[in-house]
Structures are given as structure tokens and as C-alpha cells.
Amino acid sequence: MGERQPMKEDLQETLGWARQRLEELGVFATEDGLRWAAAHGLVLSVWHNGPIEDAHASPPTSRREALHDGTMFAHNTWLTR
């Protein structure tokens, strides 16, 4: 509450920066580049340092067994779908 809502100018400036950065990274160099960049972002946001990876890295507890690599992969795959 009390946060300032982004103005149209702020959004346009941010979009301009994002387009420029994606261009520098070569995202638009291929037809599927933007799709692959989106998929990479999804993997980072859902899988990397997410709750399932945290559970995988944590020691087992009385309520949870060790989460092995294959199990973590299966859970992350299910979550992403």
C-alpha cells in the first residue's frame, strides 16, 4: 500500500532497455530466439533456487527423506508442466 504505480513512461523506458539488452544478447538473431530466451527465464525462475531445489539441498528431517537428483527433476518437471 502506498507504492507508486508505474507510469506509462516508466514502462516504455523499461521495455526499451529490455529490447536493447535482448538485442545485445543475440536473442533476435534467430527465428526462435525469443522463445528460447523465455524458456530459459522460466527455468531460472521455476527451477533455480526454488523450493524444490532448496529441499534437495537441505539435510533430511524427521518429516522428509533426502530428495535425490531424479526425484528433484521429476518434481520440477511436474511443477513446470
Distance bins in CASP14 RR format, pairs under 12 A and 6 or more apart:
PFRMAT RR
TARGET T0000
AUTHOR 0000-0000-0000
RMODE 2
METHOD distances of the structure
MODEL  1
4 10 0 0 0 0 1 0 0 0 0 0 0
5 11 0 0 0 0 0 1 0 0 0 0 0
6 12 0 0 0 0 1 0 0 0 0 0 0
6 13 0 0 0 0 1 0 0 0 0 0 0
6 14 1 0 0 1 0 0 0 0 0 0 0
6 15 0 0 0 0 0 1 0 0 0 0 0
7 13 0 0 0 0 1 0 0 0 0 0 0
7 14 0 0 0 0 0 1 0 0 0 0 0
8 14 0 0 0 0 0 1 0 0 0 0 0
8 15 0 0 0 0 0 1 0 0 0 0 0
9 15 0 0 0 0 0 1 0 0 0 0 0
9 16 0 0 0 0 0 1 0 0 0 0 0
10 16 0 0 0 0 0 1 0 0 0 0 0
10 17 0 0 0 0 0 1 0 0 0 0 0
11 17 0 0 0 0 0 1 0 0 0 0 0
11 18 0 0 0 0 0 1 0 0 0 0 0
12 18 0 0 0 0 0 1 0 0 0 0 0
12 19 0 0 0 0 0 1 0 0 0 0 0
13 19 0 0 0 0 0 1 0 0 0 0 0
13 20 0 0 0 0 0 1 0 0 0 0 0
14 20 0 0 0 0 0 1 0 0 0 0 0
14 21 0 0 0 0 0 1 0 0 0 0 0
15 21 0 0 0 0 0 1 0 0 0 0 0
15 22 0 0 0 0 0 1 0 0 0 0 0
16 22 0 0 0 0 1 0 0 0 0 0 0
16 23 0 0 0 0 1 0 0 0 0 0 0
16 24 0 0 0 0 0 1 0 0 0 0 0
17 23 0 0 0 0 0 1 0 0 0 0 0
17 24 0 0 0 0 0 1 0 0 0 0 0
18 24 0 0 0 0 0 1 0 0 0 0 0
18 25 0 0 0 0 0 1 0 0 0 0 0
18 27 0 0 0 0 0 1 0 0 0 0 0
18 28 0 0 0 0 0 1 0 0 0 0 0
18 34 0 0 0 0 0 1 0 0 0 0 0
18 37 0 0 0 0 0 1 0 0 0 0 0
19 25 0 0 0 0 0 1 0 0 0 0 0
19 26 0 0 0 0 0 1 0 0 0 0 0
19 27 0 0 0 0 1 0 0 0 0 0 0
19 28 0 0 0 0 1 0 0 0 0 0 0
19 34 0 0 0 0 0 1 0 0 0 0 0
19 37 0 0 0 0 0 1 0 0 0 0 0
20 26 0 0 0 0 0 1 0 0 0 0 0
20 27 0 0 0 0 0 1 0 0 0 0 0
20 28 0 0 0 0 0 1 0 0 0 0 0
21 27 0 0 0 0 1 0 0 0 0 0 0
21 28 0 0 0 0 0 1 0 0 0 0 0
21 37 0 0 0 0 0 1 0 0 0 0 0
22 28 1 0 0 1 0 0 0 0 0 0 0
22 29 0 0 0 0 0 1 0 0 0 0 0
22 33 0 0 0 0 1 0 0 0 0 0 0
22 34 1 0 0 1 0 0 0 0 0 0 0
22 36 0 0 0 0 0 1 0 0 0 0 0
22 37 1 0 0 1 0 0 0 0 0 0 0
22 38 0 0 0 0 0 1 0 0 0 0 0
22 40 0 0 0 0 0 1 0 0 0 0 0
22 41 0 0 0 0 0 1 0 0 0 0 0
23 29 0 0 0 0 1 0 0 0 0 0 0
23 33 0 0 0 0 0 1 0 0 0 0 0
23 34 0 0 0 0 0 1 0 0 0 0 0
23 37 0 0 0 0 0 1 0 0 0 0 0
25 33 0 0 0 0 1 0 0 0 0 0 0
25 34 0 0 0 0 0 1 0 0 0 0 0
25 36 0 0 0 0 0 1 0 0 0 0 0
25 37 1 0 0 1 0 0 0 0 0 0 0
25 40 0 0 0 0 0 1 0 0 0 0 0
26 33 1 0 0 1 0 0 0 0 0 0 0
26 34 0 0 0 0 0 1 0 0 0 0 0
26 36 0 0 0 0 0 1 0 0 0 0 0
26 37 0 0 0 0 1 0 0 0 0 0 0
27 33 1 0 1 0 0 0 0 0 0 0 0
27 34 1 0 1 0 0 0 0 0 0 0 0
27 35 0 0 0 0 1 0 0 0 0 0 0
27 36 1 0 0 1 0 0 0 0 0 0 0
27 37 1 0 1 0 0 0 0 0 0 0 0
27 38 0 0 0 0 1 0 0 0 0 0 0
27 39 0 0 0 0 0 1 0 0 0 0 0
27 40 0 0 0 0 1 0 0 0 0 0 0
27 41 0 0 0 0 0 1 0 0 0 0 0
28 34 1 0 0 1 0 0 0 0 0 0 0
28 35 0 0 0 0 0 1 0 0 0 0 0
28 36 0 0 0 0 0 1 0 0 0 0 0
28 37 0 0 0 0 1 0 0 0 0 0 0
29 36 0 0 0 0 0 1 0 0 0 0 0
29 37 0 0 0 0 0 1 0 0 0 0 0
30 36 1 0 0 1 0 0 0 0 0 0 0
30 37 0 0 0 0 0 1 0 0 0 0 0
32 38 0 0 0 0 0 1 0 0 0 0 0
32 39 0 0 0 0 1 0 0 0 0 0 0
32 40 0 0 0 0 0 1 0 0 0 0 0
33 39 0 0 0 0 1 0 0 0 0 0 0
33 40 0 0 0 0 1 0 0 0 0 0 0
34 40 0 0 0 0 0 1 0 0 0 0 0
34 41 0 0 0 0 0 1 0 0 0 0 0
35 41 0 0 0 0 0 1 0 0 0 0 0
35 42 0 0 0 0 0 1 0 0 0 0 0
36 42 0 0 0 0 0 1 0 0 0 0 0
36 43 0 0 0 0 0 1 0 0 0 0 0
37 43 0 0 0 0 0 1 0 0 0 0 0
37 44 0 0 0 0 0 1 0 0 0 0 0
38 44 0 0 0 0 0 1 0 0 0 0 0
38 45 0 0 0 0 0 1 0 0 0 0 0
39 45 0 0 0 0 0 1 0 0 0 0 0
39 46 0 0 0 0 0 1 0 0 0 0 0
39 47 0 0 0 0 0 1 0 0 0 0 0
39 80 0 0 0 0 1 0 0 0 0 0 0
40 46 0 0 0 0 0 1 0 0 0 0 0
40 47 0 0 0 0 0 1 0 0 0 0 0
40 48 0 0 0 0 0 1 0 0 0 0 0
41 47 0 0 0 0 1 0 0 0 0 0 0
41 48 0 0 0 0 1 0 0 0 0 0 0
41 80 0 0 0 0 0 1 0 0 0 0 0
42 48 0 0 0 0 0 1 0 0 0 0 0
42 76 0 0 0 0 0 1 0 0 0 0 0
42 79 0 0 0 0 0 1 0 0 0 0 0
42 80 1 0 0 1 0 0 0 0 0 0 0
42 81 0 0 0 0 0 1 0 0 0 0 0
43 49 0 0 0 0 0 1 0 0 0 0 0
43 50 0 0 0 0 0 1 0 0 0 0 0
43 53 0 0 0 0 0 1 0 0 0 0 0
43 76 0 0 0 0 1 0 0 0 0 0 0
43 77 0 0 0 0 0 1 0 0 0 0 0
43 79 0 0 0 0 0 1 0 0 0 0 0
43 80 1 0 0 1 0 0 0 0 0 0 0
44 50 0 0 0 0 1 0 0 0 0 0 0
44 53 0 0 0 0 0 1 0 0 0 0 0
44 80 0 0 0 0 0 1 0 0 0 0 0
45 53 0 0 0 0 0 1 0 0 0 0 0
45 76 0 0 0 0 0 1 0 0 0 0 0
45 79 0 0 0 0 0 1 0 0 0 0 0
45 80 0 0 0 0 0 1 0 0 0 0 0
46 52 0 0 0 0 1 0 0 0 0 0 0
46 53 0 0 0 0 1 0 0 0 0 0 0
46 75 0 0 0 0 0 1 0 0 0 0 0
46 76 1 0 0 1 0 0 0 0 0 0 0
46 77 0 0 0 0 0 1 0 0 0 0 0
46 78 0 0 0 0 0 1 0 0 0 0 0
46 79 1 0 0 1 0 0 0 0 0 0 0
46 80 1 0 1 0 0 0 0 0 0 0 0
46 81 0 0 0 0 0 1 0 0 0 0 0
47 53 1 0 0 1 0 0 0 0 0 0 0
47 54 0 0 0 0 0 1 0 0 0 0 0
47 56 0 0 0 0 0 1 0 0 0 0 0
47 72 0 0 0 0 1 0 0 0 0 0 0
47 73 0 0 0 0 1 0 0 0 0 0 0
47 75 0 0 0 0 1 0 0 0 0 0 0
47 76 1 0 1 0 0 0 0 0 0 0 0
47 77 0 0 0 0 1 0 0 0 0 0 0
47 78 0 0 0 0 0 1 0 0 0 0 0
47 79 0 0 0 0 1 0 0 0 0 0 0
47 80 1 0 0 1 0 0 0 0 0 0 0
48 54 0 0 0 0 0 1 0 0 0 0 0
48 56 0 0 0 0 0 1 0 0 0 0 0
48 57 0 0 0 0 0 1 0 0 0 0 0
48 72 0 0 0 0 0 1 0 0 0 0 0
48 76 0 0 0 0 1 0 0 0 0 0 0
48 80 0 0 0 0 0 1 0 0 0 0 0
49 55 0 0 0 0 0 1 0 0 0 0 0
49 56 0 0 0 0 0 1 0 0 0 0 0
49 57 0 0 0 0 1 0 0 0 0 0 0
49 76 0 0 0 0 0 1 0 0 0 0 0
50 56 0 0 0 0 1 0 0 0 0 0 0
50 57 0 0 0 0 1 0 0 0 0 0 0
50 58 0 0 0 0 0 1 0 0 0 0 0
50 72 0 0 0 0 0 1 0 0 0 0 0
50 75 0 0 0 0 0 1 0 0 0 0 0
50 76 0 0 0 0 1 0 0 0 0 0 0
50 79 0 0 0 0 1 0 0 0 0 0 0
50 80 0 0 0 0 0 1 0 0 0 0 0
51 57 0 0 0 0 0 1 0 0 0 0 0
51 58 0 0 0 0 0 1 0 0 0 0 0
51 67 0 0 0 0 0 1 0 0 0 0 0
51 72 0 0 0 0 0 1 0 0 0 0 0
51 75 0 0 0 0 1 0 0 0 0 0 0
51 76 0 0 0 0 0 1 0 0 0 0 0
51 79 0 0 0 0 1 0 0 0 0 0 0
52 58 0 0 0 0 0 1 0 0 0 0 0
52 64 0 0 0 0 0 1 0 0 0 0 0
52 67 1 0 0 1 0 0 0 0 0 0 0
52 68 0 0 0 0 0 1 0 0 0 0 0
52 69 0 0 0 0 0 1 0 0 0 0 0
52 70 0 0 0 0 0 1 0 0 0 0 0
52 71 0 0 0 0 1 0 0 0 0 0 0
52 72 1 0 1 0 0 0 0 0 0 0 0
52 73 0 0 0 0 1 0 0 0 0 0 0
52 74 0 0 0 0 1 0 0 0 0 0 0
52 75 1 0 1 0 0 0 0 0 0 0 0
52 76 1 0 1 0 0 0 0 0 0 0 0
52 77 0 0 0 0 0 1 0 0 0 0 0
52 78 0 0 0 0 1 0 0 0 0 0 0
52 79 1 0 0 1 0 0 0 0 0 0 0
52 80 0 0 0 0 0 1 0 0 0 0 0
53 67 0 0 0 0 1 0 0 0 0 0 0
53 69 0 0 0 0 0 1 0 0 0 0 0
53 71 0 0 0 0 0 1 0 0 0 0 0
53 72 1 0 0 1 0 0 0 0 0 0 0
53 73 0 0 0 0 0 1 0 0 0 0 0
53 75 0 0 0 0 1 0 0 0 0 0 0
53 76 1 0 0 1 0 0 0 0 0 0 0
53 79 0 0 0 0 0 1 0 0 0 0 0
54 64 0 0 0 0 0 1 0 0 0 0 0
54 67 0 0 0 0 1 0 0 0 0 0 0
54 72 0 0 0 0 0 1 0 0 0 0 0
54 75 0 0 0 0 0 1 0 0 0 0 0
54 76 0 0 0 0 0 1 0 0 0 0 0
55 61 0 0 0 0 1 0 0 0 0 0 0
55 63 0 0 0 0 0 1 0 0 0 0 0
55 64 1 0 0 1 0 0 0 0 0 0 0
55 65 0 0 0 0 0 1 0 0 0 0 0
55 66 0 0 0 0 1 0 0 0 0 0 0
55 67 1 0 1 0 0 0 0 0 0 0 0
55 68 0 0 0 0 0 1 0 0 0 0 0
55 71 0 0 0 0 1 0 0 0 0 0 0
55 72 1 0 0 1 0 0 0 0 0 0 0
55 75 0 0 0 0 1 0 0 0 0 0 0
55 76 0 0 0 0 0 1 0 0 0 0 0
55 79 0 0 0 0 0 1 0 0 0 0 0
56 64 0 0 0 0 0 1 0 0 0 0 0
56 65 0 0 0 0 0 1 0 0 0 0 0
56 66 0 0 0 0 1 0 0 0 0 0 0
56 67 1 0 1 0 0 0 0 0 0 0 0
56 68 1 0 0 1 0 0 0 0 0 0 0
56 69 1 0 0 1 0 0 0 0 0 0 0
56 70 0 0 0 0 1 0 0 0 0 0 0
56 71 0 0 0 0 1 0 0 0 0 0 0
56 72 1 0 1 0 0 0 0 0 0 0 0
56 73 0 0 0 0 1 0 0 0 0 0 0
56 74 0 0 0 0 0 1 0 0 0 0 0
56 75 0 0 0 0 1 0 0 0 0 0 0
56 76 0 0 0 0 1 0 0 0 0 0 0
57 66 0 0 0 0 0 1 0 0 0 0 0
57 67 0 0 0 0 1 0 0 0 0 0 0
57 68 0 0 0 0 0 1 0 0 0 0 0
57 69 0 0 0 0 0 1 0 0 0 0 0
57 72 0 0 0 0 1 0 0 0 0 0 0
58 64 0 0 0 0 1 0 0 0 0 0 0
58 65 0 0 0 0 0 1 0 0 0 0 0
58 66 0 0 0 0 1 0 0 0 0 0 0
58 67 0 0 0 0 1 0 0 0 0 0 0
58 72 0 0 0 0 0 1 0 0 0 0 0
59 65 0 0 0 0 0 1 0 0 0 0 0
59 66 1 0 0 1 0 0 0 0 0 0 0
59 67 0 0 0 0 0 1 0 0 0 0 0
60 66 1 0 1 0 0 0 0 0 0 0 0
60 67 0 0 0 0 1 0 0 0 0 0 0
60 68 0 0 0 0 0 1 0 0 0 0 0
61 67 0 0 0 0 0 1 0 0 0 0 0
64 71 0 0 0 0 0 1 0 0 0 0 0
65 71 0 0 0 0 1 0 0 0 0 0 0
66 72 0 0 0 0 0 1 0 0 0 0 0
67 73 0 0 0 0 0 1 0 0 0 0 0
67 74 0 0 0 0 0 1 0 0 0 0 0
67 75 1 0 0 1 0 0 0 0 0 0 0
67 76 0 0 0 0 0 1 0 0 0 0 0
68 74 0 0 0 0 1 0 0 0 0 0 0
68 75 0 0 0 0 0 1 0 0 0 0 0
69 75 0 0 0 0 0 1 0 0 0 0 0
69 76 0 0 0 0 0 1 0 0 0 0 0
70 76 0 0 0 0 1 0 0 0 0 0 0
70 77 0 0 0 0 1 0 0 0 0 0 0
70 78 0 0 0 0 0 1 0 0 0 0 0
71 77 0 0 0 0 0 1 0 0 0 0 0
71 78 0 0 0 0 0 1 0 0 0 0 0
72 78 0 0 0 0 0 1 0 0 0 0 0
72 79 0 0 0 0 0 1 0 0 0 0 0
73 79 0 0 0 0 0 1 0 0 0 0 0
73 80 0 0 0 0 0 1 0 0 0 0 0
74 80 0 0 0 0 0 1 0 0 0 0 0
74 81 0 0 0 0 0 1 0 0 0 0 0
75 81 0 0 0 0 0 1 0 0 0 0 0
END
